Structures are given as C-alpha cells and as structure tokens.
Amino acid sequence: MYLSIVSALLLFGFPFIKTDVVDSFSKCSQFFLEGKPPVIPDILKDSAAQNSNRYKLICQQYQNAVRFATLYDTTNKIPTFSAYKYTGKGNFTKPHSRFRIETELKDDQAKNSDYRNNIQMTRGHLFPSGHAVDLDTAKSTFTLTNAVPQEKTFNEVTWNQKKNNFKTHMDNNCINVNNKVEAYVVTGVIPGDKKLNDKVNIPSHMWMAYCCYNKNTGLWDTKAYCGTNEEKSTAAFNGESLAALQNFLKEKLKKNNVQLFQNKCK
C-alpha cells in the first residue's frame, strides 16, 4: 500500500515527505527542553498522545535526519504545535520549496489544493524556515504538517515581525554554558470555528514561546506571544510572559492546566 501511494505521488509530480509518525515523542526528545514535551490535558501527556486516533506525533525527517517535532490534529487537519531547538540562523537564502505532504497520514491532512483559489489565506509555518540552522533544516519546514491557514496580512506583517523579534531576542539572551546560542521553541495554534475548503480548520489564534538558559545572567529566559489570525491582528494578552500565554491557552482550550516547558521558565 505504501509503495502504491508513493508511486502515484511520483507519477503526478506531487511533493511528499517520509517522516516518522511515532507513538512517543521520546523518539525525538532532543527538540524539547530536558526532553520533556508540553503537557496539554486530554491531548498530550508523558510524551504520548491521549487520543492516538486523532492526534499524531511526528518526528519530522528530511534528508535522513530528524529536524523537528510536530503534534498533528487529524480532525482539524492542522498541527497543534511544532517544537524545535533554535541554535542560530544559518547563512543561507530562504528556500522557495513546495509544501510536501506526509504519506503516512494519507487523507487525514490538508493538501495544497485546499489553499487554491483563496488569496486571503496562506500556508503559515509553525517552525519558520528563518529560524533554521542550515538550508536542509529550512527546507524541512515546508511540509503541510507544519503549516496552517494563516491570514495573508497577519502572516506577512505582524507574525513576521514577531518571528524576527524572537530571533533577535534569542540570539542575545539564550547563551548556553558553551557560549552557543540555544533555545527551545514551541509554536502552535488555537483552532477556530471556520474551515478552509470546508475541510481544514482556520485557527483563531497563533502563538509562540521559547525557554532558554542564559549563562551571562545565570537565569532562565523566556518570551511568549499570541495573536489573532486576522488582517488587523491583535495581541491576545498584555506583555510577553509565558504564564500569560499558558493561562490564555488554558482558558481557550478549556483545559485545567497547560505546561509548555514543564517546570522551567516560570
């Protein structure tokens, strides 16, 4: 079955990616602070999906190397979050790659065709290619399991500014004991009540957060942001604290507790 799917994709020139859909994030724990993924009640706990039929754990592989991790919601056909380790942007020009699909998910995912004939919504990265350490890692982010319908102006203006702001802040404040830039980042969404092409959920909000140790201060450093997924985007809360983001996620997702970095960066 797998070979027939791949053969068909190759025949029609459809870009695809072979990653690892796993039963535990312990298989790509290097992208989480101290190897511990977020805790989201009824969704993710102890590195495992609480509803494995709906939520898929993906160790995103490209060119024979695992590049980042994604929790994917097959009901909404969008990622819940992607997690990666930021170690500074490499010296490369942003690639213009086609978005690929994950063959193991078959029809439980968005397709490029879902975005056609809709000039308002773009394929918005969770793990942004501009945060990648090298060109291959940047190319690996162009998978539909790492993308959501994002309002075009929000993507190009506010969200882009926040990504660059985070990058600058991590470059300056996330210096590990080896004098290297190192931060753990989680970027995700809050599902909305509208669908793209009557199929793919359009998130109401997009959020990002990082946690790192700064050897220069001897303290843990963090920054968080959440904005509405609309043309005139507004911040979901005042300031940029991790606590404010986790409280907002708790309220919107109707969960008792949400911990993005376990006990760090409080």
C-alpha positions, -999 to +999 in steps of 0.1 A: +000+000+000+027+024+009+046+018-023+015+023-044+008+057-027+044+068-032+043+056-069+012+076-075+027+107-059+058+104-081+037+098-112+018+130-108+048+151-096+033+156-061+059+165-035+058+143-005+079+137+026+086+105+045+087+113+082+082+092+113+047+090+129+056+077+163+039+065+195+060+087+218+080+119+215+107+102+233+119+092+198+127+128+190+130+143+225+160+164+216+136+192+204+121+196+239+136+213+269+152+185+291+135+160+267+100+168+281+072+178+256+044+201+267+016+188+288-019+195+274-046+176+293-066+151+272-042+158+243-006+152+253+009+137+285+041+119+293+053+123+257+023+104+244-010+114+227-040+109+249-062+102+218-039+085+193-066+082+167-069+119+164-035+133+174-004+121+157+032+125+169+056+133+141+094+133+142+099+154+111+126+138+090+143+153+059+174+141+041+179+113+066+179+135+097+152+144+121+148+182+121+119+190+145+088+176+161+051+181+154+018+172+172-007+169+144-045+171+147-061+148+120-096+160+128-088+197+122-061+188+096-036+212+111-007+209+135-014+217+172+022+227+176+057+222+163+088+222+185+124+228+176+157+238+191+170+272+179+207+274+177+210+305+155+201+310+119+224+296+093+240+315+064+215+307+037+189+323+015+153+314+022+144+285+001+113+286-022+103+250-017+069+234-025+049+222+005+051+185+009+026+160+024+031+133+049+024+099+032+016+081+064-013+104+072-030+098+038-063+117+037-060+128+074-042+160+064-045+192+044-035+193+007-020+221-014-053+221-034-071+232-003-053+265-005-060+272-041-084+300-051-081+316-017-060+347-018-067+356+018-052+325+034-016+314+031+002+284+043+017+297+075+047+279+090+048+270+127+085+262+127+096+291+105+123+285+079+140+317+090+148+301+124+166+271+108+203+263+114+210+252+078+194+250+044+182+214+047+165+222+080+149+252+064+136+230+035+123+205+060+098+231+073+079+231+040+056+203+049+018+208+053+020+191+087+039+222+098+015+247+082-019+262+090-043+285+071-029+320+081-044+353+071-021+368+045-015+402+061-011+387+096+015+363+081+035+389+062+034+417+088+026+411+125+036+374+126+068+381+106+078+409+129+073+387+159+094+359+144+122+383+138+118+399+172+120+364+188+151+356+168+169+387+178+160+382+215+172+345+214+204+355+197+211+380+225+197+362+256+200+324+250+237+317+255+244+283+270+274+272+291+294+265+259+288+301+247+265+289+220+230+301+211+205+276+223+167+279+229+138+256+229+108+269+210+072+257+207+049+273+182+012+264+179-024+274+173-058+276+188-084+260+165-112+283+152-148+278+141-142+283+103-128+259+077-108+263+046-123+245+016-149+230+041-121+208+054-091+225+070-096+243+103-086+280+103-070+288+136-085+317+156-050+324+172-014+316+166+012+315+194+049+310+200+071+307+231+107+299+239+126+289+270+164+290+275+192+294+299+214+325+298+248+318+313+256+355+313+228+362+339+226+327+354+188+328+348+162+312+327+149+334+300+115+333+282+093+352+258+058+344+246+033+358+221-002+351+209-021+370+182-055+367+164-053+352+130-069+381+111-059+410+089-059+435+118-044+411+143-044+420+180-024+405+208-043+381+230-028+394+262-007+422+275+031+417+278+050+387+266+051+364+296+050+326+294+025+325+323+001+348+304+002+325+273-003+293+293-033+309+311-048+320+278-043+285+263-059+270+295-089+293+290-094+289+252-087+252+251-108+246+282-080+226+299-072+225+336-035+231+331-012+237+302+026+235+306+048+242+276+082+238+293+073+218+324+089+235+354+113+258+337+109+294+328+082+301+353 
